[in-house]
């Protein structure tokens, strides 16, 4: 899918034809949808495999802790421009 999208983008950039742009946009949407579905399925599989037992090292509690943990916002680096 990525190869197809890149090929269509190259074709559109060369020709600048509206038909090529439509094909490129359609390929982009299909790729985004496919990637979203794969990500969703991976998360669903991960969540289904979580358990409370000691044998799995309490994976459910670790996942819960990770989700509930407050994440600090990353501040940009400040440079000393006074020199």
Secondary structure as the mmCIF struct_conf table of DSSP 4:
data_model
#
loop_
_struct_conf.conf_type_id
_struct_conf.id
_struct_conf.beg_label_comp_id
_struct_conf.beg_label_asym_id
_struct_conf.beg_label_seq_id
_struct_conf.end_label_comp_id
_struct_conf.end_label_asym_id
_struct_conf.end_label_seq_id
HELX_RH_AL_P HELX_RH_AL_P1 UNK A 2 UNK A 15
HELX_RH_AL_P HELX_RH_AL_P2 UNK A 18 UNK A 48
TURN_TY1_P TURN_TY1_P1 UNK A 49 UNK A 49
BEND BEND1 UNK A 53 UNK A 53
HELX_RH_3T_P HELX_RH_3T_P1 UNK A 54 UNK A 56
TURN_TY1_P TURN_TY1_P2 UNK A 57 UNK A 57
BEND BEND2 UNK A 58 UNK A 58
HELX_RH_AL_P HELX_RH_AL_P3 UNK A 59 UNK A 68
BEND BEND3 UNK A 69 UNK A 69
HELX_LH_PP_P HELX_LH_PP_P1 UNK A 70 UNK A 77
#
